[in-house]
Amino acid sequence: MFGSNPDSGNHGNTGLPGNILIPFRFVWPYGGRRVYLTGSFTGWSEHILMSPMEGCPTAFQVVWNLTPGYHQYKFNVDGEWRHDEHQPFVSGTYGVVNTVLLARDSDMGPTVFSADTPDRSNMEVDENMFVRPAATPDGMLREQVSDADVQVSRHRISLFLSQHTAYELLPESGKVVALDVTLPVKQAFHILYEQGVPVAPLWDFGKGHFVGVLSAIDFILILRELGNHGSNLTEEELETHTILAWKDGKIRVNRQIEGCGRLYARQLINAGPYDSLKDVALKILQNKVSTVPIIHSSSPDGSFPQLLHLASLSGILKCICRHFKHSSSSLPILQQPICSVPLGTWVPKIGESSQLPFATLKPNASLAAALSLLVQADVSSVPIVDENDSLLDIYSRSDITSLAKDRAYAQIHLDEMSVHQALQLGQDATSPSGAFNGQRCQMCLSSDSLQKVMERLANPGVRRLVIVEAGSKRVEGIITLSDVFRFLLG
């Protein structure tokens, strides 16, 4: 038996048959034993039983045909009337109810909500706001975002970043690993693995300056070079082959490559502690690097430089989230679902082309294929999926450092080891920081708000979120830190 219906009486659209009916998926992702849906489309009299979602025991769903227009709805969970606090809702005569506005379009697709959404988000909700979905070429339900909201939000973020400096990124305490260019490449490989860091600035003692950065892409290129039969760089030579020699060799090779995209930076990209956060972010984006060393020198000629910090987009995004946490209403786009903004790379719908190719790999693909894809496509990670395109794991550039464990790189052939085996090796690693990417397979849903996505990406070590379908975890796209900043900075 239900408790008393808080919304007795007919309010809004009754859902009677009309010229157009749009199938709409309702989701309750917060658990329960028995969940019902009721709303203005049933006259608040019929209670629709919702079914558990396969693979998500805490999520319930039902598809119901709605006429175009404004609707209100509510859930009954184990006899208690509830509304979804993470979806648009209003307070009115009939209590607090969720709302939806369907456009007059028969090609409307279903909407999905997170099955692992926490009980309460940090996002401030405007109770008078309701979603205005619209059909898009990829078939997803998307909310219209006005140009005015985008421009206002971009202006305020740009102003904030211009008025704050890189000095604010410096932690109270911490360590920064730097390597001398005379170190053997093999030793550098092991140092980064043991220290649990994927990137290190390079110091040239002879010049008295920082001259570059050693990153995971270097080790990927080195291991690929070792795997080439025509290579004159053998595993034994890694014992004496220095970082400087490797960098010089890369520059010569890079000059011979045309039209293959950027493979590596040719000079050190750095910033000072009093450079604006906006300038630091733009340096990272424009030079396609993951970090920018913050270097300070008290001498006019720049001698005796001090390495203070490695700035990343994650740290800058954390500053943005912290600053606007209690004034999110000043950034209208934060309330928008990520599927409504031009953000990230999405899997194209069957029969449609995509300007940005979206690559995935099966777990039995060779490690050589994964590394080639990372280099040739100039991406930082590749989702690993099963036969149904459901997310299993993700292989990132920084995962290459796990091959330093027990000198695995000297005992394997890249074309014989599978991606799955390589990931297992990384998961068995006992380095101080564990996986370099933090928790593996960071995910989000297309219905998640931009603010929620930004807060997740602001966590240390998280550089991308894989967009998945609730329940099936079918990969729908990927959003990186760079995607977010390109959108925010226009």
C-alpha positions as CSV (number, residue, x, y, z in Angstrom):
1,M,0.0,0.0,0.0
2,F,1.2,3.5,-0.8
3,G,1.1,6.4,1.6
4,S,-1.2,9.3,0.8
5,N,-0.5,10.8,-2.6
6,P,1.0,14.2,-2.2
7,D,0.1,15.3,-5.7
8,S,-3.6,14.3,-5.8
9,G,-5.5,15.9,-8.7
10,N,-4.6,16.5,-12.3
11,H,-1.8,19.0,-12.9
12,G,-0.3,19.8,-16.3
13,N,-0.3,17.5,-19.3
14,T,-2.4,14.3,-18.8
15,G,-0.6,12.3,-21.4
16,L,-3.8,11.5,-23.3
17,P,-3.1,10.2,-26.9
18,G,-2.2,13.0,-29.3
19,N,-0.6,13.3,-32.7
20,I,2.9,12.7,-31.3
21,L,4.0,10.4,-28.5
22,I,7.7,10.4,-27.5
23,P,9.2,7.4,-25.6
24,F,10.9,8.8,-22.6
25,R,13.1,6.8,-20.1
26,F,12.7,7.6,-16.4
27,V,15.4,6.4,-14.1
28,W,15.6,6.2,-10.3
29,P,19.3,5.4,-9.6
30,Y,19.3,5.5,-5.8
31,G,18.2,2.0,-4.7
32,G,15.1,0.5,-3.1
33,R,13.2,-2.7,-3.2
34,R,10.1,-1.6,-5.1
35,V,9.9,1.7,-7.1
36,Y,6.9,3.2,-8.8
37,L,6.6,6.3,-11.1
38,T,3.6,8.6,-11.2
39,G,3.1,12.0,-12.8
40,S,0.9,14.6,-14.5
41,F,0.9,12.3,-17.6
42,T,-1.1,9.7,-15.7
43,G,-3.3,12.2,-13.9
44,W,-1.3,11.4,-10.7
45,S,-3.6,8.3,-10.4
46,E,-1.7,5.5,-12.1
47,H,1.5,4.2,-10.5
48,I,3.9,2.7,-13.0
49,L,6.1,-0.1,-11.7
50,M,9.8,0.4,-12.6
51,S,12.2,-2.4,-13.4
52,P,15.7,-2.9,-12.1
53,M,18.4,-2.1,-14.7
54,E,20.6,-5.0,-15.8
55,G,24.0,-4.6,-14.3
56,C,22.9,-1.9,-11.9
57,P,20.9,-3.3,-9.0
58,T,20.5,0.1,-7.4
59,A,18.9,1.6,-10.5
60,F,15.3,1.3,-11.7
61,Q,13.9,2.4,-15.1
62,V,10.7,2.5,-17.2
63,V,10.0,3.9,-20.6
64,W,6.7,5.8,-21.0
65,N,5.2,7.5,-24.0
66,L,4.7,11.2,-23.4
67,T,3.1,13.9,-25.5
68,P,5.2,17.0,-26.3
69,G,5.0,19.6,-23.5
70,Y,5.6,20.2,-19.9
71,H,5.3,17.3,-17.4
72,Q,5.8,16.7,-13.7
73,Y,6.6,13.4,-12.1
74,K,7.6,11.8,-8.8
75,F,8.8,8.4,-7.5
76,N,7.4,6.2,-4.8
77,V,10.3,4.2,-3.2
78,D,9.2,1.5,-0.8
79,G,6.1,3.4,0.1
80,E,7.8,6.8,0.5
81,W,7.3,9.7,-2.0
82,R,10.6,10.9,-3.4
83,H,12.0,13.2,-6.1
84,D,15.4,13.1,-7.7
85,E,17.4,16.0,-6.3
86,H,19.9,15.8,-9.1
87,Q,17.4,16.5,-11.8
88,P,15.4,19.7,-12.4
89,F,12.6,20.1,-9.8
90,V,10.1,22.7,-8.7
91,S,8.2,23.4,-5.5
92,G,4.5,24.2,-5.9
93,T,1.0,23.5,-4.8
94,Y,1.5,19.8,-5.1
95,G,4.8,19.6,-3.3
96,V,8.3,19.1,-4.7
97,V,8.3,17.3,-8.1
98,N,10.7,16.8,-10.9
99,T,10.0,18.4,-14.3
100,V,10.7,17.8,-17.9
101,L,9.8,19.7,-21.1
102,L,9.7,17.7,-24.3
103,A,10.1,19.4,-27.6
104,R,7.7,18.6,-30.5
105,D,10.0,16.1,-32.2
106,S,9.2,12.5,-32.8
107,D,12.9,11.5,-33.2
108,M,13.5,12.1,-29.5
109,G,15.8,9.6,-27.8
110,P,15.8,8.4,-24.2
111,T,17.6,10.1,-21.4
112,V,19.7,8.2,-18.9
113,F,20.9,9.2,-15.4
114,S,23.7,8.0,-13.2
115,A,23.4,4.8,-11.3
116,D,26.1,5.8,-8.9
117,T,25.2,9.4,-8.2
118,P,25.8,10.3,-4.5
119,D,22.9,11.2,-2.3
120,R,23.5,14.9,-2.6
121,S,25.5,16.9,-5.1
122,N,27.4,20.1,-4.4
123,M,25.6,21.8,-7.2
124,E,23.2,24.6,-6.4
125,V,19.8,23.9,-8.0
126,D,17.5,26.6,-9.3
127,E,14.1,25.2,-8.3
128,N,12.4,27.1,-11.1
129,M,14.6,25.7,-13.8
130,F,13.5,22.8,-15.9
131,V,15.2,20.8,-18.7
132,R,14.5,21.7,-22.3
133,P,15.7,18.6,-24.2
134,A,16.2,18.6,-28.0
135,A,16.9,15.9,-30.5
136,T,20.5,15.8,-31.8
137,P,22.2,14.0,-34.7
138,D,23.6,11.3,-32.4
139,G,20.1,10.6,-31.1
140,M,20.8,11.7,-27.5
141,L,18.5,13.9,-25.5
142,R,20.3,17.3,-25.1
143,E,19.4,20.5,-23.5
144,Q,19.6,23.8,-25.3
145,V,22.4,26.0,-24.2
146,S,22.1,29.7,-25.0
147,D,25.1,31.6,-26.4
148,A,24.5,34.2,-23.8
149,D,25.0,31.7,-20.9
150,V,28.2,30.4,-22.6
151,Q,29.7,33.9,-23.1
152,V,28.9,35.0,-19.6
153,S,30.4,31.9,-18.0
154,R,33.5,32.1,-20.2
155,H,34.0,35.8,-19.4
156,R,33.8,35.2,-15.6
157,I,36.2,32.2,-15.8
158,S,38.6,34.1,-18.0
159,L,38.5,37.1,-15.6
160,F,39.2,34.8,-12.6
161,L,42.1,33.1,-14.3
162,S,43.6,36.4,-15.4
163,Q,43.5,37.8,-11.9
164,H,45.2,34.8,-10.1
165,T,48.7,33.6,-10.5
166,A,50.6,30.3,-10.7
167,Y,51.9,31.0,-7.2
168,E,48.5,29.9,-5.9
169,L,49.1,26.4,-7.4
170,L,52.1,25.8,-5.1
171,P,51.3,23.2,-2.4
172,E,52.4,23.9,1.2
173,S,54.6,20.8,1.0
174,G,55.5,18.2,-1.6
175,K,58.2,16.9,-3.9
176,V,59.2,17.6,-7.5
177,V,61.4,15.0,-9.2
178,A,64.0,16.4,-11.6
179,L,66.5,14.4,-13.7
180,D,70.0,15.3,-14.9
181,V,70.3,14.9,-18.7
182,T,73.4,12.8,-18.2
183,L,71.4,10.0,-16.6
184,P,71.0,6.8,-18.6
185,V,67.6,6.4,-20.1
186,K,67.1,3.1,-18.3
187,Q,67.8,4.6,-14.9
188,A,65.4,7.5,-15.6
189,F,62.7,4.9,-16.5
190,H,63.1,3.2,-13.2
191,I,63.3,6.4,-11.2
192,L,59.9,7.6,-12.5
193,Y,58.4,4.2,-11.8
194,E,59.7,4.0,-8.3
195,Q,58.8,7.6,-7.5
196,G,55.3,7.2,-8.9
197,V,55.4,10.1,-11.3
198,P,54.9,10.1,-15.1
199,V,56.8,13.3,-15.9
200,A,60.1,14.9,-14.8
201,P,61.8,18.2,-15.8
202,L,65.4,17.8,-17.1
203,W,68.4,19.7,-15.7
204,D,71.5,20.4,-17.7
205,F,74.3,21.0,-15.3
206,G,76.6,22.3,-18.0
207,K,74.1,25.0,-19.0
208,G,72.8,25.6,-15.5
209,H,69.2,25.5,-16.8
210,F,66.2,23.2,-17.1
211,V,66.2,22.2,-20.7
212,G,63.2,19.9,-21.2
213,V,60.8,17.3,-19.8
214,L,61.0,13.5,-19.8
215,S,57.6,12.0,-20.1
216,A,55.8,8.7,-20.8
217,I,55.7,9.4,-24.5
218,D,59.5,9.2,-24.4
219,F,59.4,5.7,-23.0
220,I,56.7,4.7,-25.5
221,L,58.9,5.8,-28.4
222,I,62.0,4.2,-26.9
223,L,60.3,0.8,-26.5
224,R,58.9,1.1,-30.0
225,E,62.4,1.8,-31.2
226,L,63.7,-1.3,-29.4
227,G,61.0,-3.3,-31.1
228,N,62.1,-2.3,-34.6
229,H,64.4,-4.8,-36.2
230,G,66.4,-2.0,-37.9
231,S,67.0,-0.2,-34.6
232,N,70.6,0.4,-33.6
233,L,69.4,1.2,-30.0
234,T,69.5,-2.1,-28.1
235,E,68.3,-2.9,-24.6
236,E,71.9,-3.2,-23.4
237,E,72.6,0.3,-24.7
238,L,70.0,1.7,-22.4
239,E,72.5,1.2,-19.6
240,T,74.7,3.9,-21.1
241,H,72.5,5.8,-23.6
242,T,71.8,9.1,-21.8
243,I,68.7,11.2,-21.8
244,L,70.5,13.9,-23.7
245,A,71.5,11.5,-26.4
246,W,67.9,10.3,-26.7
247,K,66.6,13.9,-26.9
248,D,69.1,14.8,-29.6
249,G,68.2,11.7,-31.6
250,K,64.5,12.5,-31.3
251,I,65.1,16.0,-32.7
252,R,66.8,14.6,-35.8
253,V,64.1,12.1,-36.3
254,N,61.4,14.7,-35.8
255,R,62.9,16.9,-38.5
256,Q,62.5,14.0,-41.0
257,I,58.8,13.6,-40.2
258,E,56.3,15.7,-42.1
259,G,52.5,15.7,-41.7
260,C,52.5,13.3,-38.8
261,G,51.5,15.7,-36.1
262,R,53.4,16.8,-33.0
263,L,55.4,14.0,-31.4
264,Y,57.3,15.8,-28.8
265,A,58.2,19.3,-27.6
266,R,61.5,20.7,-29.0
267,Q,62.1,23.1,-26.1
268,L,61.2,23.6,-22.5
269,I,57.8,25.2,-22.0
270,N,57.8,26.8,-18.5
271,A,56.2,29.6,-16.5
272,G,57.0,31.8,-13.6
273,P,55.2,31.9,-10.2
274,Y,53.6,35.3,-11.0
275,D,52.3,34.4,-14.5
276,S,48.5,34.3,-14.6
277,L,46.6,31.0,-14.4
278,K,45.2,31.8,-17.8
279,D,48.6,32.2,-19.4
280,V,49.7,28.9,-17.8
281,A,46.6,27.1,-19.1
282,L,47.1,28.5,-22.6
283,K,50.7,27.4,-22.6
284,I,49.6,23.8,-21.8
285,L,46.9,23.8,-24.4
286,Q,48.8,25.5,-27.2
287,N,51.9,23.3,-26.8
288,K,50.0,20.1,-26.1
289,V,51.9,19.2,-23.0
290,S,50.5,17.7,-19.8
291,T,52.5,19.9,-17.3
292,V,54.4,23.2,-17.2
293,P,57.3,23.6,-14.8
294,I,57.0,26.7,-12.6
295,I,60.5,28.0,-12.4
296,H,61.7,31.0,-10.4
297,S,65.0,32.8,-10.5
298,S,66.0,35.8,-8.3
299,S,68.8,36.7,-10.7
300,P,68.2,39.1,-13.6
301,D,70.0,36.8,-16.0
302,G,67.9,33.8,-15.0
303,S,70.7,31.9,-13.4
304,F,70.3,29.6,-10.4
305,P,66.7,28.8,-11.3
306,Q,64.5,27.1,-8.7
307,L,61.9,24.5,-9.7
308,L,58.8,25.2,-7.6
309,H,56.1,23.1,-9.0
310,L,54.7,21.2,-12.0
311,A,51.5,23.0,-13.0
312,S,48.8,21.0,-14.7
313,L,45.3,21.7,-15.9
314,S,44.0,19.6,-13.1
315,G,45.4,22.0,-10.5
316,I,44.0,25.1,-12.4
317,L,40.6,23.4,-12.6
318,K,40.7,22.8,-8.9
319,C,41.2,26.5,-8.3
320,I,38.2,27.3,-10.6
321,C,35.9,24.7,-8.8
322,R,37.0,26.0,-5.3
323,H,36.4,29.7,-6.3
324,F,32.9,29.1,-7.8
325,K,31.8,26.4,-5.4
326,H,29.4,28.6,-3.5
327,S,28.5,30.8,-6.4
328,S,27.8,28.3,-9.2
329,S,24.8,30.3,-10.3
330,S,27.1,32.9,-11.6
331,L,28.3,30.4,-14.2
332,P,25.1,29.3,-16.0
333,I,26.8,26.5,-18.0
334,L,27.7,24.6,-14.9
335,Q,24.1,23.3,-14.5
336,Q,24.0,22.0,-18.1
337,P,24.5,18.3,-18.8
338,I,27.7,17.6,-20.7
339,C,25.8,16.2,-23.7
340,S,24.4,19.7,-24.3
341,V,27.7,21.5,-24.8
342,P,30.4,21.1,-27.5
343,L,32.7,19.1,-25.2
344,G,34.8,16.0,-25.6
345,T,34.9,13.3,-28.3
346,W,31.8,11.2,-28.9
347,V,31.2,7.9,-30.6
348,P,29.4,8.7,-33.8
349,K,26.0,7.2,-34.5
350,I,25.9,4.4,-37.0
351,G,25.8,5.9,-40.5
352,E,27.3,9.2,-39.4
353,S,30.8,10.5,-39.8
354,S,32.8,12.1,-37.0
355,Q,35.4,14.8,-37.5
356,L,37.3,13.5,-34.5
357,P,37.9,9.7,-34.7
358,F,37.1,7.8,-31.6
359,A,39.4,4.8,-31.1
360,T,38.9,1.8,-28.8
361,L,40.7,-1.5,-28.4
362,K,39.8,-5.0,-27.4
363,P,41.7,-6.5,-24.5
364,N,43.4,-9.1,-26.7
365,A,44.9,-6.3,-28.9
366,S,48.7,-6.2,-28.8
367,L,50.6,-3.7,-26.7
368,A,52.4,-2.6,-29.9
369,A,49.0,-1.7,-31.4
370,A,48.0,0.3,-28.4
371,L,51.3,2.2,-28.3
372,S,51.1,2.9,-32.0
373,L,47.6,4.3,-31.6
374,L,48.6,6.6,-28.7
375,V,51.4,8.0,-30.9
376,Q,49.8,8.2,-34.3
377,A,46.4,9.5,-33.1
378,D,48.2,11.8,-30.6
379,V,45.9,10.8,-27.8
380,S,46.7,10.2,-24.1
381,S,44.5,7.2,-23.6
382,V,42.5,4.5,-25.3
383,P,39.4,2.8,-23.8
384,I,39.5,-1.0,-23.6
385,V,36.1,-2.5,-24.4
386,D,34.4,-5.9,-24.7
387,E,32.5,-7.3,-27.7
388,N,29.5,-5.1,-26.7
389,D,31.6,-2.0,-26.6
390,S,31.2,-1.9,-22.8
391,L,34.1,-0.4,-20.9
392,L,36.5,-2.8,-19.3
393,D,39.6,-0.7,-18.6
394,I,41.6,2.1,-20.2
395,Y,45.2,2.2,-21.4
396,S,47.0,5.5,-21.0
397,R,50.5,6.8,-21.9
398,S,51.6,6.7,-18.3
399,D,50.8,3.0,-18.0
400,I,54.0,2.4,-19.9
401,T,56.1,3.0,-16.8
402,S,54.7,-0.2,-15.2
403,L,56.9,-2.1,-17.6
404,A,59.9,-1.0,-15.4
405,K,58.8,-3.5,-12.8
406,D,61.2,-6.4,-12.7
407,R,62.6,-5.1,-16.0
408,A,59.6,-6.4,-17.9
409,Y,60.4,-4.3,-20.9
410,A,63.6,-6.4,-21.4
411,Q,61.7,-9.7,-21.4
412,I,58.6,-9.0,-23.6
413,H,57.8,-8.4,-27.3
414,L,55.4,-5.6,-27.8
415,D,53.5,-7.4,-30.5
416,E,53.1,-10.6,-28.4
417,M,52.0,-9.0,-25.1
418,S,48.3,-8.1,-25.0
419,V,46.9,-4.9,-23.6
420,H,45.1,-7.0,-20.9
421,Q,48.4,-8.5,-19.9
422,A,50.1,-5.1,-19.7
423,L,47.3,-3.7,-17.6
424,Q,47.5,-6.7,-15.2
425,L,51.2,-6.1,-14.8
426,G,50.4,-2.4,-13.9
427,Q,47.8,-3.4,-11.4
428,D,50.2,-5.7,-9.7
429,A,52.6,-2.8,-9.3
430,T,53.5,-1.9,-5.7
431,S,54.9,1.6,-6.4
432,P,54.2,4.2,-3.7
433,S,51.4,5.9,-5.6
434,G,49.9,2.8,-7.2
435,A,48.3,3.5,-10.6
436,F,49.6,6.7,-12.1
437,N,46.1,7.7,-13.2
438,G,44.7,7.4,-9.8
439,Q,41.6,5.2,-9.7
440,R,41.3,3.5,-13.0
441,C,38.3,3.9,-15.4
442,Q,37.0,7.2,-14.2
443,M,33.5,7.4,-15.7
444,C,30.6,9.8,-16.1
445,L,27.2,9.8,-17.9
446,S,26.0,12.1,-20.6
447,S,23.4,13.5,-18.2
448,D,26.0,14.5,-15.6
449,S,26.3,18.3,-15.1
450,L,29.4,20.1,-16.3
451,Q,30.1,21.1,-12.7
452,K,30.1,17.4,-11.6
453,V,32.5,16.5,-14.5
454,M,34.8,19.5,-13.6
455,E,34.9,18.5,-10.0
456,R,35.9,14.9,-10.9
457,L,38.6,16.1,-13.3
458,A,40.0,18.4,-10.7
459,N,41.1,15.4,-8.6
460,P,44.8,14.7,-8.7
461,G,45.8,12.1,-11.3
462,V,42.5,12.2,-13.2
463,R,43.0,13.5,-16.7
464,R,40.0,12.1,-18.5
465,L,36.5,10.7,-17.9
466,V,35.0,8.0,-20.1
467,I,31.3,8.7,-20.9
468,V,29.3,5.5,-20.5
469,E,25.7,4.4,-20.8
470,A,24.1,3.6,-17.4
471,G,23.9,-0.1,-16.7
472,S,25.6,-1.4,-19.8
473,K,28.7,0.8,-19.4
474,R,28.7,1.0,-23.2
475,V,31.3,3.7,-24.2
476,E,29.7,6.8,-25.6
477,G,32.7,9.2,-25.6
478,I,35.5,10.6,-23.6
479,I,36.2,14.0,-22.0
480,T,39.7,15.2,-21.2
481,L,41.0,18.1,-19.1
482,S,42.1,19.8,-22.4
483,D,38.5,19.5,-23.8
484,V,37.1,21.3,-20.7
485,F,39.6,24.1,-20.9
486,R,39.3,24.6,-24.7
487,F,35.5,25.0,-24.1
488,L,35.9,27.3,-21.0
489,L,38.4,29.5,-22.7
490,G,36.6,29.6,-26.0
